[in-house]
């Protein structure tokens, strides 16, 4: 059956089962920690969620745009190629969507700059640069084995730290040129580690799934470089690492036992990991991306609640 315009935009580009959990997870964790530290500011946090989701969508649109520009007969995305060839969507539309999403994200960022100061500008520009550099330019990071660390840093450490910062700075007031002391404590960065690890797990699944296609296109993702077996080892290590962080908050950071609530998701995470190890075909791997998205979202919601106590 021919692909429809709605399918292209919702199922292939907006991809809510993937993009919404990875946008909401770091914001939830940052809000939980901010509530514990009595600097919770719901408005700035939700606006940070909107800006982060839009930057992520801009990255998704950019990735698809450059992939179809470089590989107009891409077998991996046959339905998307068909949609372009039949005029259901055009590359010009996709290019406009890139500018629109980043543009609206900038508008949200301008408000946050007024609330929390110029550090928001630094984080925003770095995030947009990161989203673009994954697939754009003469040296796309995702095609040279650097997508995994890029995801780890921006989807976890930066997202949680920045969302915590806009809340703390909004409470403190002022218009600082740099991060004032106390607005990004070490525990805000540590709290981003499990989000970073579990979100990177989603990319690892995608790279294992697309390994042969990427290799044929000359794209050297980390999965292409180290192979599917070691990529599965990477997945398992990242997943298990995520579950050590709540234990650290309980044993070393003075938080109560509620902070261990994310450990209740370990059976779900292990079941997804088992499927990652068993699945061999592209079709078998496709459902694992939203499954891993559910893991990071549920983990983060429970972690946020535990941190807030």
C-alpha angles and dihedrals in degrees: 000000000000115000116247129224091248091053091051095051100037106031100031105029113020088033093178095190087064108029101041097053092047091048096044098043099070092042092052092051092047091050091050092052092043090053090053091050092045095241098106112148110177098190097054090042093054091046088051087053091054093047093046093049092049092050089050091050089049088055092049092049091047092050092052093044095053093040092055092041092054097035109031091169096046109164092198092065099033094150092051090048089051091049091053094045092050095045096247086129132002132212088238089060090049090050091051090049090055092054092043096053094045090044094054089044088055090051090053088047092053090059090048090050088057090050102039108017139242096318086078088062092054093049093044095051091046091050093050090046089051092049091050097042092058092075109357134079133035092300109037106193095215091058093053103052095266100104094093097058089041091056092044094054101041104033093046120015099032097037096050094039094047094046090050089048096053089053095047093044091048088055093047094045126204133097106267124189091212139018107294116225112276097020094100108028120187091254089062089060093044090050088058093058099083092045089050093049097046093045091050086053088065091056090048090056091050092049094049090048093050097036099116093043091050092047091051090051092050093247112144105206115172089260090057091049100047100025133236097288096055090042088058089049088052090050092051093046093050092048095050092044090057091061093055093063098070087050089055091052090051099044103032110019100051099246122145127251092270087078087071092064093102088067086073087073093058094097090053091047092049092050090053090046090052089053090049089056094044100042115092107165131070091242092052092052097050097081091049094074095065089039090057088045089058090051094055093044097048091042091051095047091052091044090051091052092048093049092050094059 
